[in-house]
Amino acid sequence: MSDIETFRAETRAWLEANCPASMRQPIVADEMVWGGSQVEFKSADQQLWFERMRERGWFAPGWPVEYGGGGLNRREERVLEEEMRRLGCRQPQYNLGLWMLAPVLLAHGTHEQKLEHLMPMAKGKRRWCQGFSEPNAGSDLASLKTRAEIDGDDFVVNGAKIWTSYGDRGDWMYALVRTDPAAKKQQGISFLLIDMKSPGITVKPIELISGKSSFCEVFFDNVRVPRRQLLGQLNDGWTLGKQLLQHERAAMSKFAEGGTPSHDLLAVGAPYLRDEQGAVCEPELRARMARVLMDAQAFALTHRRVVEEAMAGMDASGPSSIMKLVLTEQEVAKYELLAQLMGQRGLSWEGREFSGDEHDVCRQWLLTKTYTISGGSSEVQLNIIAKRVLGLPG
Ligand SMILES: Cc1cc2nc3c(=O)[nH]c(=O)nc-3n(C[C@H](O)[C@H](O)[C@H](O)COP(=O)(O)OP(=O)(O)OC[C@H]3O[C@@H](n4cnc5c(N)ncnc54)[C@H](O)[C@@H]3O)c2cc1C
């Protein structure tokens, strides 16, 4: 047996022995385990799976062992992903830091910064939130105004961030701040790592239509951030921020692999296509369902190819925008169809018993509306694709 085949066999055996049966069920929103100091478990199995994967270093299988990772090479990492998918294993820990910040930190951080920040993530003890958007700087992110001025060994931060997902639960924030107001807007920005317990930070949750409030506004009032928490070079934060957004888009396109909650269109929707005698009574909706399912299958195959290309070292910046755009638009189309199929029942919210498959469709339908905005809107992705992939003039 080759080394990789041996690794596959051992990994499969370990997962089969260590992943509890209930952790092999499709993930639902309420059961995602977010790491960090406020980690919560809904069941003993969740905790067991979390602890076992943590001990193995498989929260971050590809990171070096010295930073708390599993030390796997890219092929082994891919094999682990494949074996987890094959068994239907849930992600043991969700954390923006793992998917988005860590690759940037690994590429640009000092050894001390990696030791300070990677290890707690790899142990599930530090949860990160993202402080990029501001009231007048969303799509036009480079217009951000939150200022950081150097004062002795610290930066002093003043301003406000908005749409900070789980800002009230984050232990730390990675943020873009303006450090040179006189420079051209992209050139005066730096990338800071900020402890959310720092004096002068106020976090205010924002209520959402889905009934689940994940957003916050975060205000900074003379917040002192040690200079050693600058990631990369002073005034070079825009380069790092762009790289981070690529990782965010790549992470969002992983929705296709069962990493985030999504209903099974066939299981939930198909019964609504038939009348009481079992005959198909909705041929148009059935055709639409077939299209959505075929698109999903085509996406999954293309996504697999893009991942292989990225593993082979090819530039994935264009594809990450294409993947993010296509997948999120597909999720919207899928839930629009489900909502239509289910009719009034699809709008039910609370106080009604649903079968397991139908649980929370309405909330999820509303949530998909955010997918085409977060991580850069669909229109912004189209602009990026036009410019960077197709080479069209601005
Ligand atoms: C679920 C969710 C989670 C989020 N989490 C975070 C987070 O944790 N941290 C964070 O920093 N931010 C977060 N955001 C904010 C997100 O990044 C911004 O909402 C997004 O970048 C759009 O910015 P905006 O809301 O200011 O809209 P605008 O930029 O004001 O855009 C308004 C509309 O104009 C369109 N538009 C804007 N510019 C162009 C253009 N050049 N060409 C064509 N159309 C254009 C947009 O597509 C959109 O339809 C989150 C957003 C959502 C929905």
The ligand as a Tripos MOL2 file, in Angstrom:
@<TRIPOS>MOLECULE
LIG
   53    58     1     0     0
SMALL
NO_CHARGES

@<TRIPOS>ATOM
      1 C1        -24.7720   37.6470    6.8710 C.3       1 LIG1
      2 C2        -23.7500   38.7320    6.8120 C.ar      1 LIG1
      3 C3        -22.6440   38.6450    7.6120 C.ar      1 LIG1
      4 C4        -21.6760   39.6630    7.5850 C.ar      1 LIG1
      5 N1        -20.6400   39.5810    8.4490 N.ar      1 LIG1
      6 C5        -19.7070   40.5550    8.4480 C.ar      1 LIG1
      7 C6        -18.6290   40.4990    9.3710 C.ar      1 LIG1
      8 O1        -18.5430   39.5910   10.2020 O.2       1 LIG1
      9 N2        -17.7290   41.4780    9.3490 N.ar      1 LIG1
     10 C7        -17.7820   42.5140    8.4360 C.ar      1 LIG1
     11 O2        -16.8800   43.3340    8.4330 O.2       1 LIG1
     12 N3        -18.8210   42.6190    7.5690 N.ar      1 LIG1
     13 C8        -19.7740   41.6640    7.5540 C.ar      1 LIG1
     14 N4        -20.8390   41.7510    6.6810 N.ar      1 LIG1
     15 C9        -20.9780   42.9410    5.8470 C.3       1 LIG1
     16 C10       -20.7820   42.6810    4.3660 C.3       1 LIG1
     17 O3        -19.4340   42.4840    4.0490 O.3       1 LIG1
     18 C11       -21.3690   43.8930    3.6190 C.3       1 LIG1
     19 O4        -22.7530   43.9120    3.8920 O.3       1 LIG1
     20 C12       -21.1660   43.7990    2.1190 C.3       1 LIG1
     21 O5        -19.8000   43.9390    1.7950 O.3       1 LIG1
     22 C13       -21.9840   44.8540    1.3620 C.3       1 LIG1
     23 O6        -21.7420   46.1050    1.8860 O.3       1 LIG1
     24 P1        -22.9620   47.0730    2.3310 P.3       1 LIG1
     25 O7        -23.8790   46.2900    3.2000 O.co2     1 LIG1
     26 O8        -22.3770   48.3140    2.8820 O.co2     1 LIG1
     27 O9        -23.7400   47.3690    1.0040 O.3       1 LIG1
     28 P2        -23.3430   48.4560   -0.1750 P.3       1 LIG1
     29 O10       -21.8930   48.3750   -0.3570 O.co2     1 LIG1
     30 O11       -23.9060   49.7570    0.3140 O.co2     1 LIG1
     31 O12       -24.1040   47.8920   -1.3540 O.3       1 LIG1
     32 C14       -25.5050   48.1350   -1.5810 C.3       1 LIG1
     33 C15       -25.8840   47.5210   -2.9220 C.3       1 LIG1
     34 O13       -25.1470   48.1600   -3.9820 O.3       1 LIG1
     35 C16       -24.4560   47.1960   -4.7660 C.3       1 LIG1
     36 N5        -23.1520   47.7320   -5.1570 N.ar      1 LIG1
     37 C17       -22.2710   48.3850   -4.3710 C.ar      1 LIG1
     38 N6        -21.1620   48.6990   -5.0710 N.ar      1 LIG1
     39 C18       -21.3460   48.2260   -6.3180 C.ar      1 LIG1
     40 C19       -20.5560   48.2360   -7.5060 C.ar      1 LIG1
     41 N7        -19.3360   48.8070   -7.5350 N.pl3     1 LIG1
     42 N8        -21.0590   47.6500   -8.6140 N.ar      1 LIG1
     43 C20       -22.2910   47.0670   -8.6000 C.ar      1 LIG1
     44 N9        -23.0960   47.0350   -7.5050 N.ar      1 LIG1
     45 C21       -22.6200   47.6030   -6.3860 C.ar      1 LIG1
     46 C22       -24.2630   45.9940   -3.8480 C.3       1 LIG1
     47 O14       -24.1220   44.8080   -4.5860 O.3       1 LIG1
     48 C23       -25.5630   46.0340   -3.0390 C.3       1 LIG1
     49 O15       -26.5820   45.3950   -3.7610 O.3       1 LIG1
     50 C24       -21.8200   40.7690    6.6930 C.ar      1 LIG1
     51 C25       -22.9450   40.8360    5.8670 C.ar      1 LIG1
     52 C26       -23.9120   39.8500    5.9290 C.ar      1 LIG1
     53 C27       -25.1220   39.9810    5.0630 C.3       1 LIG1
@<TRIPOS>BOND
     1     1     2 1
     2     2     3 ar
     3     2    52 ar
     4     3     4 ar
     5     4     5 ar
     6     4    50 ar
     7     5     6 ar
     8     6     7 ar
     9     6    13 1
    10     7     8 2
    11     7     9 ar
    12     9    10 ar
    13    10    11 2
    14    10    12 ar
    15    12    13 ar
    16    13    14 ar
    17    14    15 1
    18    14    50 ar
    19    15    16 1
    20    16    17 1
    21    16    18 1
    22    18    19 1
    23    18    20 1
    24    20    21 1
    25    20    22 1
    26    22    23 1
    27    23    24 1
    28    24    25 2
    29    24    26 1
    30    24    27 1
    31    27    28 1
    32    28    29 2
    33    28    30 1
    34    28    31 1
    35    31    32 1
    36    32    33 1
    37    33    34 1
    38    33    48 1
    39    34    35 1
    40    35    36 1
    41    35    46 1
    42    36    37 ar
    43    36    45 ar
    44    37    38 ar
    45    38    39 ar
    46    39    40 ar
    47    39    45 ar
    48    40    41 1
    49    40    42 ar
    50    42    43 ar
    51    43    44 ar
    52    44    45 ar
    53    46    47 1
    54    46    48 1
    55    48    49 1
    56    50    51 ar
    57    51    52 ar
    58    52    53 1
@<TRIPOS>SUBSTRUCTURE
     1 LIG1         1 GROUP 0 **** ****
